[in-house]
Amino acid sequence: MEDLKTHLGKAEENMEGAVLFLDDVLARIRAGKASVRILDGIKVNYYGSPVPLTNVATLAAPDAKTITIQPWEKKLITEIEKAIMASDVGITPVNNGEMIRLGIPPMTEERRKQLVKQVRADGEDAKIAVRNARRDSIERLKKMVKDGLSEDLEKDAEADVQKIHDKFIKKIDDMLAAKEKEIMTV
């Protein structure tokens, strides 16, 4: 029979995975300030295979409105430009032969509101994943009762799962509030 601590650890691990995924998704949303994390999902064709942009160039944000990309090999400049244009970043790269600059344009109020809606939808997806992890955990606890676990221990474990769930839902809410504030700050 599965140990209760192991069971609770698995439930917490599943919920933590949802929060980490949300953090990654939120980092890729452009909030009007230059952040190299908006380029995380971009793959560059390097000797016939797609590799992450960070594996072939140095990324920096020298100020709040600019991202610079310094390729390690000059011949990669055109490949990096193609990859950025093909991505959903929505910024046109400017190349001076040595490096690529991305100018972060100011966002309109309408675009900010769209991004807030997108952030809320991503947050709701993360909350659903946390709720699903809680539900799966409680179902496993009920099966453990059939295998010989006492009902008192099952109820205590269920309460612990609920506490873990509440902790991660609060963490998601805090992340969403911070990102919404970042987006709406002009």
N, C-alpha and C positions, 0 to 999 in steps of 0.2 A: 504494500500500500504506500502511496506517495506521502511523504512527510508534509505537514502543514506549512512549515517554514519554506520549504522548497516550492510548494504551491504558491504561497504568497509572493515569493521572489520572482516566480515566472510571471505572475499577474503584473507585478510592478515593472518588470522588464518590458513587457508588451506595451504598457501604458507609456513608459519612458521612450520607447521607440516612436510612438505617435507624436510625442512632444518634440523629439529630435528632428523628425521629418518636417514638422511644421516650422521649426526654426530654420531649417534649410530652405524651405519654400519661401518664407518671409524674407530671408536674406536676399533672394533673387529679385524681389520686387523693388523697383526703382522708386525712391521716395524723394526725388528732387536733389538729393545730395550725392556726390560721387562716392561710390563704394565698389571696390573691386569684386565683391561677392556677387554682383549682378552678372558677372561674366563666368560664374562657376559652371554652368551647364554647357558652355561652348566647347566643341571638339574641333581640332585643327587636323587637316590631312598632313601627316608627317611620314614621309617615305612609305606611302601607301596605306597607312593605318591611322584611324582617328585617335588622337590623344587629347587629353584636357589642355586647354590653353595655358594653364599654369605650369605644365611640363615643358613648354617650349619658349616661354617668355617670362619676363619679370613685369608684374603688374604693380602700379602705384597710383595713389590718389593724391597728387601734390597740393590740391586745393579742393574746395567744396563743389566746384563746377567742372573738374577735369579728371579724366583717368588716362594714364599713360601706359602703353604696352611696349616694352623693349624686347624684341625677339632676340634669342640667343644666336640665331643664324639670320643674316640679312635676307636670304632668299625666301624666308618664311613670311615676309611682310605681306605679300599678295595672298598667301594662303590664309593668314590671320584675318585680313580684310574680308575675304570671301566668307569665312566662317562667321564673322560678326554680322555681315549683311544678311546671311541666311538665317541667323538666329532671330528670336523674338525680342531682342533688347530694344530695338527701335531707335538706334543711334547710328548715324553715318560716320564711319571712321575717317580721319584725316591723316595722311601719311606724308612724312617729310624725307623719306629715304632712309632714315635711321630708326625712327620709332613711329608708333601710331598714337594719335591723340583722339580721345572721345570727349566731346564737349557735351556736358549734361544740360539739356535745355530746361528752362523753367517750366513747371507744369501749370496747366490751366486749372481753374477751380473744378471744371467738369471732369477732367482727368483724375484729379485728386479724389473726387467722390467715387469714380469708377474703381480706383485702386482700393479705397476703403471697403467697397462692396466685395471686391475680390478677396481682400484680407479676411473679411468676416466669413465668406464662404469657405476659405481654406481652414479657418479656425473651427468652423462647424464640422468640417470633415475630420479634423483631429479629435474633436470632442466625441464624434460618433465612434472613432476607432477606440478611444478610451472606454466608452460605454460598452462596446462590443467585447473588449478585454475583460471588463467587469462581469458581463453576462456569462462569458465562457468560463470564467473562474468560478462563478456561483454554480453553474451547471456541473462542473467537475467536482465541486464540494458535495453536491447532492448525490452524485454517483459514489463518492467516497463513503457517504452514509450507508448506502446499500452494501458497500464492501466492509462495513464494520466500524466506521467512525461514529462516535457518539454524537447525538443531535446537539448537545450543549457546545461541544467543540466546533461543530459545523456552524452554529449560530455566531459564536465568537469570531470564527474565521471570516464569516460573511460580513460582520461588522468591520473587521480589519480591512477587507477588500474595499468596502465602502469608504473608509477613511483614506485609503490609497487613491481611490477614484477621485474623491473630493480634492485631494492635494494636487493632482494633475490637472483637474478642471480649472482650479484656481490659477495654476501656473500658465495654462493656455489663455485664460482671460487676461492675465497680466501682460503676456506677450502681445496679445491683440491690442490692448489699450496702448501699449508703448509704440507699436507700429502705426496705429491710427494717428497718434499724436505726432509721430515723425512725419507721416505723409501730409497731414493737414498744416504743419508748420511751414509758413512761407519764408 
